[in-house]
Amino acid sequence: MSIDIDAAKQDLLNLKEEYETRIDKIEDHIQNPPDDLNEHWEDQAISYRQNDMRASLMDEARQSLIYVENALSRIENGTYGECEVCGKQIEEQRLKALPYATLCMKHAE
């Protein structure tokens, strides 16, 4: 079993683009809401709650982007697919499901 590094890199680049797009859309939506809800306090409360949810989604996307960028760095330095704990190769099916995985199944549990 060997990892197709080129395919993994392309998957990671696609994920990177997806997360960057998601972050940009969320930031834009928070800064430029599609409607003006400032007339009633109930509407303002809903808007604030939605912005809190969007901010949480943006934080999650930013963290995922960091994971992806770290995985791309591991590809560049030749350590992609190695478990950070034992140094053995991470299972191919795990990397397909989670391309930025840093631990083998045994150590991920």
N, CA, C and O of each residue as an XYZ file, in Angstrom:
436
protein
N       0.848     -1.189      0.000
C       0.000      0.000      0.000
C       0.887      1.243      0.000
O       1.746      1.413      0.865
N       0.662      2.092     -0.975
C       1.395      3.344     -1.001
C       0.424      4.480     -1.297
O      -0.591      4.302     -1.971
N       0.756      5.615     -0.790
C      -0.100      6.785     -0.936
C       0.206      7.462     -2.266
O       1.369      7.668     -2.613
N      -0.834      7.804     -3.000
C      -0.679      8.575     -4.225
C      -0.552     10.044     -3.813
O      -1.549     10.734     -3.600
N       0.681     10.500     -3.707
C       0.953     11.851     -3.215
C       0.343     12.920     -4.119
O      -0.182     13.922     -3.632
N       0.410     12.712     -5.417
C      -0.152     13.709     -6.338
C      -1.663     13.850     -6.143
O      -2.192     14.961     -6.126
N      -2.345     12.726     -5.996
C      -3.797     12.765     -5.772
C      -4.111     13.390     -4.417
O      -5.047     14.181     -4.298
N      -3.329     13.037     -3.394
C      -3.538     13.610     -2.069
C      -3.329     15.121     -2.103
O      -4.099     15.872     -1.505
N      -2.289     15.561     -2.803
C      -2.020     16.995     -2.902
C      -3.171     17.713     -3.598
O      -3.588     18.787     -3.165
N      -3.683     17.125     -4.670
C      -4.803     17.745     -5.373
C      -6.048     17.808     -4.483
O      -6.750     18.819     -4.463
N      -6.317     16.728     -3.752
C      -7.451     16.724     -2.818
C      -7.296     17.831     -1.775
O      -8.253     18.537     -1.456
N      -6.087     17.972     -1.254
C      -5.837     18.993     -0.245
C      -5.958     20.402     -0.832
O      -6.490     21.300     -0.180
N      -5.474     20.595     -2.038
C      -5.613     21.903     -2.688
C      -7.078     22.242     -2.938
O      -7.487     23.396     -2.802
N      -7.868     21.232     -3.304
C      -9.314     21.449     -3.484
C      -9.966     21.825     -2.161
O     -10.794     22.734     -2.107
N      -9.588     21.122     -1.090
C     -10.120     21.450      0.239
C      -9.718     22.856      0.652
O     -10.527     23.606      1.198
N      -8.482     23.207      0.393
C      -7.992     24.548      0.734
C      -8.842     25.607      0.052
O      -9.269     26.574      0.684
N      -9.085     25.421     -1.240
C      -9.909     26.374     -1.984
C     -11.333     26.430     -1.417
O     -11.918     27.506     -1.292
N     -11.876     25.271     -1.082
C     -13.225     25.214     -0.514
C     -13.301     25.979      0.804
O     -14.232     26.755      1.017
N     -12.325     25.766      1.693
C     -12.336     26.462      2.984
C     -12.108     27.963      2.814
O     -12.739     28.761      3.508
N     -11.225     28.355      1.912
C     -10.996     29.780      1.680
C     -12.257     30.450      1.140
O     -12.594     31.561      1.549
N     -12.946     29.786      0.234
C     -14.190     30.320     -0.311
C     -15.247     30.433      0.782
O     -15.952     31.438      0.876
N     -15.351     29.394      1.607
C     -16.323     29.410      2.703
C     -16.048     30.568      3.658
O     -16.968     31.279      4.063
N     -14.790     30.751      4.012
C     -14.418     31.844      4.926
C     -14.770     33.191      4.308
O     -15.346     34.050      4.976
N     -14.428     33.379      3.037
C     -14.728     34.642      2.365
C     -16.234     34.920      2.334
O     -16.666     36.045      2.585
N     -17.019     33.904      2.030
C     -18.479     34.092      1.969
C     -19.052     34.445      3.335
O     -19.906     35.324      3.446
N     -18.587     33.765      4.368
C     -19.097     34.039      5.708
C     -18.704     35.446      6.148
O     -19.528     36.183      6.688
N     -17.434     35.823      5.915
C     -16.993     37.176      6.278
C     -17.817     38.227      5.548
O     -18.235     39.221      6.143
N     -18.047     38.006      4.269
C     -18.830     38.947      3.488
C     -20.255     39.049      4.020
O     -20.816     40.141      4.101
N     -20.836     37.913      4.381
C     -22.215     37.911      4.861
C     -22.327     38.619      6.218
O     -23.316     39.302      6.485
N     -21.318     38.455      7.064
C     -21.342     39.126      8.366
C     -21.180     40.641      8.183
O     -21.867     41.427      8.836
N     -20.272     41.039      7.294
C     -20.005     42.461      7.092
C     -21.069     43.151      6.250
O     -21.298     44.352      6.392
N     -21.720     42.389      5.371
C     -22.729     42.955      4.470
C     -23.983     42.090      4.489
O     -24.239     41.345      3.543
N     -24.766     42.187      5.563
C     -25.966     41.347      5.638
C     -26.906     41.619      4.468
O     -27.002     42.749      3.989
N     -27.599     40.571      4.009
C     -28.465     40.723      2.839
C     -29.712     41.572      3.082
O     -30.321     42.064      2.132
N     -30.090     41.744      4.337
C     -31.271     42.556      4.617
C     -31.025     43.410      5.851
O     -30.131     43.128      6.649
N     -31.806     44.430      5.992
C     -31.650     45.339      7.123
C     -32.647     44.962      8.208
O     -33.851     45.174      8.063
N     -32.134     44.404      9.289
C     -33.002     43.970     10.382
C     -32.879     44.882     11.603
O     -33.149     44.456     12.726
N     -32.484     46.097     11.394
C     -32.207     46.979     12.527
C     -33.422     47.732     13.051
O     -33.286     48.540     13.970
N     -34.604     47.491     12.495
C     -35.764     48.257     12.917
C     -36.384     47.737     14.210
O     -36.896     48.536     14.993
N     -36.358     46.447     14.459
C     -37.001     45.880     15.643
C     -35.974     45.121     16.462
O     -35.091     44.464     15.910
N     -36.090     45.212     17.783
C     -35.102     44.545     18.638
C     -35.150     43.037     18.480
O     -34.123     42.376     18.634
N     -36.340     42.457     18.169
C     -36.426     41.013     17.959
C     -35.603     40.609     16.725
O     -34.908     39.593     16.730
N     -35.700     41.418     15.686
C     -34.937     41.161     14.474
C     -33.440     41.298     14.733
O     -32.634     40.534     14.202
N     -33.082     42.278     15.550
C     -31.670     42.463     15.886
C     -31.138     41.255     16.659
O     -30.013     40.813     16.425
N     -31.935     40.728     17.568
C     -31.510     39.564     18.346
C     -31.287     38.361     17.431
O     -30.315     37.622     17.590
N     -32.183     38.175     16.486
C     -32.024     37.073     15.528
C     -30.758     37.274     14.702
O     -30.001     36.331     14.475
N     -30.537     38.497     14.260
C     -29.359     38.800     13.449
C     -28.074     38.532     14.235
O     -27.132     37.948     13.700
N     -28.031     38.953     15.495
C     -26.848     38.713     16.332
C     -26.610     37.224     16.538
O     -25.469     36.764     16.489
N     -27.677     36.471     16.766
C     -27.558     35.025     16.956
C     -27.033     34.359     15.691
O     -26.185     33.469     15.757
N     -27.537     34.791     14.547
C     -27.071     34.244     13.272
C     -25.601     34.586     13.033
O     -24.843     33.762     12.523
N     -25.206     35.795     13.399
C     -23.804     36.179     13.239
C     -22.901     35.374     14.164
O     -21.780     35.033     13.786
N     -23.370     35.068     15.362
C     -22.600     34.208     16.266
C     -22.402     32.828     15.643
O     -21.310     32.262     15.705
N     -23.459     32.296     15.046
C     -23.372     30.998     14.395
C     -22.404     31.074     13.213
O     -21.580     30.178     13.030
N     -22.497     32.117     12.428
C     -21.594     32.289     11.289
C     -20.144     32.402     11.754
O     -19.241     31.839     11.134
N     -19.927     33.130     12.840
C     -18.564     33.272     13.369
C     -18.023     31.914     13.815
O     -16.845     31.623     13.609
N     -18.862     31.086     14.418
C     -18.434     29.740     14.811
C     -18.083     28.904     13.591
O     -17.078     28.192     13.591
N     -18.904     28.985     12.555
C     -18.621     28.259     11.311
C     -17.328     28.753     10.664
O     -16.568     27.970     10.094
N     -17.092     30.061     10.759
C     -15.873     30.618     10.182
C     -14.648     30.139     10.974
O     -13.623     29.804     10.378
N     -14.744     30.103     12.295
C     -13.640     29.596     13.117
C     -13.327     28.146     12.765
O     -12.164     27.758     12.656
N     -14.374     27.356     12.591
C     -14.195     25.949     12.222
C     -13.516     25.828     10.852
O     -12.623     25.000     10.672
N     -13.934     26.642      9.902
C     -13.330     26.612      8.564
C     -11.873     27.064      8.618
O     -11.024     26.509      7.920
N     -11.584     28.057      9.435
C     -10.191     28.523      9.571
C      -9.308     27.435     10.177
O      -8.178     27.233      9.733
N      -9.816     26.738     11.184
C      -9.039     25.654     11.792
C      -8.807     24.534     10.774
O      -7.704     23.994     10.683
N      -9.826     24.192     10.024
C      -9.679     23.162      8.996
C      -8.674     23.596      7.933
O      -7.903     22.775      7.437
N      -8.677     24.873      7.581
C      -7.719     25.396      6.615
C      -6.287     25.237      7.136
O      -5.382     24.908      6.369
N      -6.085     25.464      8.406
C      -4.759     25.268      9.014
C      -4.342     23.813      8.906
O      -3.193     23.521      8.577
N      -5.267     22.890      9.181
C      -4.956     21.462      9.051
C      -4.534     21.118      7.623
O      -3.575     20.378      7.408
N      -5.261     21.666      6.657
C      -4.964     21.399      5.253
C      -3.595     21.976      4.883
O      -2.795     21.306      4.230
N      -3.331     23.202      5.293
C      -2.042     23.814      4.982
C      -0.893     23.042      5.623
O       0.172     22.905      5.022
N      -1.098     22.538      6.834
C      -0.073     21.725      7.491
C       0.158     20.428      6.716
O       1.297     19.982      6.577
N      -0.906     19.828      6.220
C      -0.775     18.595      5.434
C      -0.010     18.869      4.146
O       0.825     18.060      3.740
N      -0.283     19.997      3.501
C       0.460     20.364      2.292
C       1.942     20.558      2.606
O       2.801     20.198      1.802
N       2.237     21.123      3.763
C       3.638     21.270      4.186
C       4.286     19.910      4.400
O       5.454     19.718      4.059
N       3.535     18.963      4.963
C       4.080     17.608      5.162
C       4.361     16.938      3.817
O       5.319     16.176      3.692
N       3.536     17.218      2.819
C       3.816     16.684      1.481
C       5.145     17.242      0.985
O       5.982     16.507      0.460
N       5.327     18.532      1.154
C       6.546     19.183      0.670
C       7.797     18.671      1.391
O       8.855     18.541      0.775
N       7.683     18.383      2.680
C       8.879     17.937      3.405
C       9.015     16.411      3.474
O       9.938     15.893      4.103
N       8.084     15.696      2.820
C       8.209     14.246      2.709
C       7.704     13.438      3.880
O       8.009     12.250      3.990
N       6.925     14.071      4.771
C       6.414     13.332      5.933
C       4.912     13.086      5.863
O       4.323     12.593      6.825
N       4.286     13.422      4.739
C       2.843     13.221      4.614
C       2.515     11.734      4.724
O       3.168     10.890      4.111
N       1.496     11.436      5.511
C       1.047     10.058      5.649
C       1.742      9.297      6.755
O       1.456      8.118      6.960
N       2.652      9.943      7.477
C       3.322      9.299      8.599
C       2.621      9.678      9.897
O       2.302     10.845     10.125
N       2.388      8.691     10.736
C       1.783      8.934     12.049
C       2.759      9.746     12.901
O       3.943      9.420     12.980
N       2.264     10.787     13.526
C       3.107     11.633     14.375
C       3.561     10.923     15.641
O       4.532     11.346     16.268
N       2.877      9.853     16.029
C       3.232      9.143     17.258
C       4.220      8.014     16.987
O       5.282      7.946     17.606
N       3.866      7.130     16.060
C       4.685      5.932     15.844
C       5.550      5.988     14.596
O       6.461      5.174     14.440
N       5.281      6.937     13.701
C       6.069      7.065     12.489
C       5.687      6.103     11.381
O       6.250      6.161     10.287
N       4.732      5.216     11.652
C       4.288      4.277     10.619
C       3.338      4.992      9.659
O       2.815      6.067      9.953
N       3.132      4.361      8.506
C       2.265      4.946      7.492
C       0.802      4.917      7.949
O       0.307      3.897      8.429
N       0.131      6.044      7.792
C      -1.293      6.130      8.110
C      -2.055      5.348      7.045
O      -1.715      5.395      5.863
N      -3.082      4.631      7.477
C      -3.872      3.797      6.571
C      -4.442      4.636      5.427
O      -4.913      5.756      5.623
N      -4.383      4.061      4.240
C      -4.830      4.761      3.031
C      -6.297      5.177      3.136
O      -6.650      6.289      2.744
N      -7.154      4.298      3.658
C      -8.573      4.646      3.766
C      -8.793      5.792      4.747
O      -9.726      6.577      4.577
N      -7.954      5.900      5.763
C      -8.062      7.014      6.708
C      -7.684      8.323      6.007
O      -8.354      9.342      6.179
N      -6.623      8.288      5.227
C      -6.207      9.501      4.519
C      -7.213      9.903      3.452
O      -7.373     11.090      3.170
N      -7.891      8.934      2.860
C      -8.934      9.283      1.881
C     -10.102      9.969      2.578
O     -10.681     10.916      2.045
N     -10.443      9.491      3.763
C     -11.556     10.077      4.513
C     -11.166     11.405      5.157
O     -11.979     12.325      5.242
N      -9.925     11.495      5.606
C      -9.439     12.681      6.311
C      -8.031     12.989      5.801
O      -7.048     12.607      6.435
N      -7.929     13.677      4.661
C      -6.628     13.844      4.004
C      -5.579     14.566      4.831
O      -4.389     14.495      4.521
N      -6.003     15.259      5.881
C      -5.030     15.966      6.715
C      -4.764     15.238      8.036
O      -4.253     15.832      8.986
N      -5.114     13.954      8.088
C      -4.879     13.159      9.293
C      -3.397     13.135      9.642
O      -2.539     13.090      8.761
N      -3.113     13.166     10.929
C      -1.728     13.121     11.398
C      -1.445     11.879     12.238
O      -0.309     11.640     12.646
N      -2.490     11.092     12.493
C      -2.345      9.902     13.325
C      -2.921      8.682     12.626
O      -3.923      8.779     11.918
N      -2.286      7.538     12.827
C      -2.837      6.286     12.323
C      -4.071      5.930     13.151
O      -4.332      6.552     14.180
N      -4.813      4.949     12.709
C      -6.049      4.554     13.402
C      -5.785      4.186     14.856
O      -6.561      4.542     15.743
N      -4.706      3.484     15.094
C      -4.385      3.036     16.454
C      -4.212      4.230     17.392
O      -4.713      4.221     18.517
N      -3.513      5.237     16.934
C      -3.235      6.381     17.812
C      -4.322      7.464     17.755
O      -4.325      8.381     18.576
N      -5.217      7.364     16.817
C      -6.331      8.326     16.741
C      -7.426      7.996     17.736
O      -8.252      8.849     18.060
N      -7.438      6.745     18.228
C      -8.509      6.315     19.143
C      -8.373      6.879     20.514
O      -9.202      6.600     21.380
